[in-house]
Amino acid sequence: MQIEPCGRGGDPVHRHLLLAQHRNRRAGTIIKPISVASVISSATPVDASLRDGHLMEGCRPCNGQQGQVRMRMHGRRVAITGGSSGIGLETARLFIAEGARVALLDLNGSEAAASALGHGASGILCDVTSEASVQAAVEAAGQALGGLDGLVNSAGVSLWRPLAETSYEDWRRVHAIDLDGPFLVTRAALRLLRAAGGGTIVNLASGAGMRPLPNLGAYCSAKAGLVMLTRALALEFAAENIRVNAVAPGPIHTPMLERTLTRVPDREAKMQEFLARVGMGRLGTAEEVARAVLFLSCAESSFTTGGVIEVDGGRVQI
Ligand SMILES: NC(=O)c1ccc[n+]([C@@H]2O[C@H](COP(=O)([O-])OP(=O)(O)OC[C@H]3O[C@@H](n4cnc5c(N)ncnc54)[C@H](O)[C@@H]3O)[C@@H](O)[C@H]2O)c1
């Protein structure tokens, strides 16, 4: 993918030095100081843009001219797990509106959701707990989109259950979907992100992965693991121009939350329990979370990696 100059951003030459040094390190060569002149002279066609402007990964024109709408995701190709429902679906909708093409990777309803979204969306069956399914789905996403510049790991399940009533199978299932899933999908997507010269990964963590909640132990621990995985991978991939961030939502009105409300004996009491923890006193919407995912997936967050944005209306400590 052609990386284009953008009128904003950090020091392009310094960034290229980092990339060149990183390539040397990966190739196992001795790392020598690299001069700015050699960087400029060895510039590939993609790198040539560095001479004229600032490099922002996957940044297509974001300096909209008068009378033009600025598309923050113009030309970007993004795979979204859990893209058939809730936050993943709303993210897909927003990304398409901002000029992206998306592949929805989901265990349920991915094709129906993609055709409802219309132009710019592909639906691909994927079980994020299966290594083989993930590998095939990510490859299919790369083929459908002609490459990959971004990944959003939104597939997830929650489980409100006291520990004493949590079977080992329950525990494993929550961790398989919420933590192993992002690991498998990220690993499978790396080749494509590297081939694109960099990209973005956004993980849907949770406020429950930042602060504990009772009767939610399996989910809290899986999401806390995802937060730490986000931070570790951000450092691991920093020199490759792959940014890794997380969004940690509070209670958001999606099918997941609805399922929780229908499973408890007293829906109203559970709703009040959710609301009591939110400073703003209401549930969030999937679109409010998708807007944070958008920020972390576009060039507006070009110097943010390893970050966690909490979208929770202000978490009240109780
Ligand atoms: N809704 C909330 O209140 C809330 C709060 C904090 C964090 N989150 C996180 O946000 C993410 C999205 O949640 P949501 O509310 O949109 O949920 P949702 O249930 O609406 O959507 C989740 C999607 O994941 C898919 N999925 C489940 N298991 C899968 C698997 N094995 N392989 C592939 N896809 C699978 C489902 O089919 C579904 O389409 C989740 O990771 C969730 O933990 C949600």
The ligand as an SDF file (V2000), in Angstrom:
LIG
                    3D

 44 48  0  0  0  0  0  0  0  0999 V2000
  -21.4080   -4.0230   25.8800 N   0  0  0  0  0  0  0  0  0  0  0  0
  -20.6990   -3.6900   26.9450 C   0  0  0  0  0  0  0  0  0  0  0  0
  -21.2380   -3.2100   27.9440 O   0  0  0  0  0  0  0  0  0  0  0  0
  -19.2050   -3.8960   26.9500 C   0  0  0  0  0  0  0  0  0  0  0  0
  -18.4800   -3.3350   28.0060 C   0  0  0  0  0  0  0  0  0  0  0  0
  -17.1050   -3.5050   28.0500 C   0  0  0  0  0  0  0  0  0  0  0  0
  -16.4710   -4.2150   27.0420 C   0  0  0  0  0  0  0  0  0  0  0  0
  -17.1970   -4.7480   26.0150 N   0  0  0  0  0  0  0  0  0  0  0  0
  -16.4610   -5.5200   25.0140 C   0  0  0  0  0  0  0  0  0  0  0  0
  -16.7350   -5.0230   23.7180 O   0  0  0  0  0  0  0  0  0  0  0  0
  -16.6870   -6.0760   22.7690 C   0  0  0  0  0  0  0  0  0  0  0  0
  -17.9620   -6.0710   21.9400 C   0  0  0  0  0  0  0  0  0  0  0  0
  -19.0600   -6.2920   22.8080 O   0  0  0  0  0  0  0  0  0  0  0  0
  -20.5550   -6.0320   22.3660 P   0  0  0  0  0  0  0  0  0  0  0  0
  -21.2480   -5.4360   23.5100 O   0  0  0  0  0  0  0  0  0  0  0  0
  -20.5770   -5.3680   21.0460 O   0  0  0  0  0  0  0  0  0  0  0  0
  -21.0360   -7.5520   22.2530 O   0  0  0  0  0  0  0  0  0  0  0  0
  -22.0000   -8.2730   21.1960 P   0  0  0  0  0  0  0  0  0  0  0  0
  -22.4330   -9.5340   21.8580 O   0  0  0  0  0  0  0  0  0  0  0  0
  -23.0320   -7.3390   20.6770 O   0  0  0  0  0  0  0  0  0  0  0  0
  -20.9980   -8.6340   19.9960 O   0  0  0  0  0  0  0  0  0  0  0  0
  -19.9910   -9.5690   20.1780 C   0  0  0  0  0  0  0  0  0  0  0  0
  -19.7840  -10.3090   18.8740 C   0  0  0  0  0  0  0  0  0  0  0  0
  -18.7320  -11.2660   19.0800 O   0  0  0  0  0  0  0  0  0  0  0  0
  -19.0830  -12.4220   18.3550 C   0  0  0  0  0  0  0  0  0  0  0  0
  -18.3990  -13.5970   18.8750 N   0  0  0  0  0  0  0  0  0  0  0  0
  -18.5960  -14.2360   20.0590 C   0  0  0  0  0  0  0  0  0  0  0  0
  -17.8240  -15.3200   20.1430 N   0  0  0  0  0  0  0  0  0  0  0  0
  -17.1090  -15.3810   18.9960 C   0  0  0  0  0  0  0  0  0  0  0  0
  -16.1410  -16.2700   18.4810 C   0  0  0  0  0  0  0  0  0  0  0  0
  -15.7530  -17.3680   19.1660 N   0  0  0  0  0  0  0  0  0  0  0  0
  -15.6110  -16.0210   17.2720 N   0  0  0  0  0  0  0  0  0  0  0  0
  -15.9990  -14.9540   16.5550 C   0  0  0  0  0  0  0  0  0  0  0  0
  -16.9280  -14.0730   16.9790 N   0  0  0  0  0  0  0  0  0  0  0  0
  -17.4770  -14.2940   18.1850 C   0  0  0  0  0  0  0  0  0  0  0  0
  -20.5980  -12.5390   18.4980 C   0  0  0  0  0  0  0  0  0  0  0  0
  -21.1640  -13.3820   17.4770 O   0  0  0  0  0  0  0  0  0  0  0  0
  -21.0020  -11.0840   18.3740 C   0  0  0  0  0  0  0  0  0  0  0  0
  -21.2820  -10.7380   17.0310 O   0  0  0  0  0  0  0  0  0  0  0  0
  -16.4870   -7.3660   23.5610 C   0  0  0  0  0  0  0  0  0  0  0  0
  -15.1360   -7.7290   23.5300 O   0  0  0  0  0  0  0  0  0  0  0  0
  -16.8960   -6.9700   24.9660 C   0  0  0  0  0  0  0  0  0  0  0  0
  -16.2720   -7.7510   25.9540 O   0  0  0  0  0  0  0  0  0  0  0  0
  -18.5460   -4.6080   25.9530 C   0  0  0  0  0  0  0  0  0  0  0  0
  1  2  1  0
  2  3  2  0
  2  4  1  0
  4  5  1  0
  4 44  2  0
  5  6  2  0
  6  7  1  0
  7  8  2  0
  8  9  1  0
  8 44  1  0
  9 10  1  0
  9 42  1  0
 10 11  1  0
 11 12  1  0
 11 40  1  0
 12 13  1  0
 13 14  1  0
 14 15  2  0
 14 16  1  0
 14 17  1  0
 17 18  1  0
 18 19  2  0
 18 20  1  0
 18 21  1  0
 21 22  1  0
 22 23  1  0
 23 24  1  0
 23 38  1  0
 24 25  1  0
 25 26  1  0
 25 36  1  0
 26 27  1  0
 26 35  1  0
 27 28  2  0
 28 29  1  0
 29 30  1  0
 29 35  2  0
 30 31  1  0
 30 32  2  0
 32 33  1  0
 33 34  2  0
 34 35  1  0
 36 37  1  0
 36 38  1  0
 38 39  1  0
 40 41  1  0
 40 42  1  0
 42 43  1  0
M  CHG  2   8   1  16  -1
M  END
$$$$
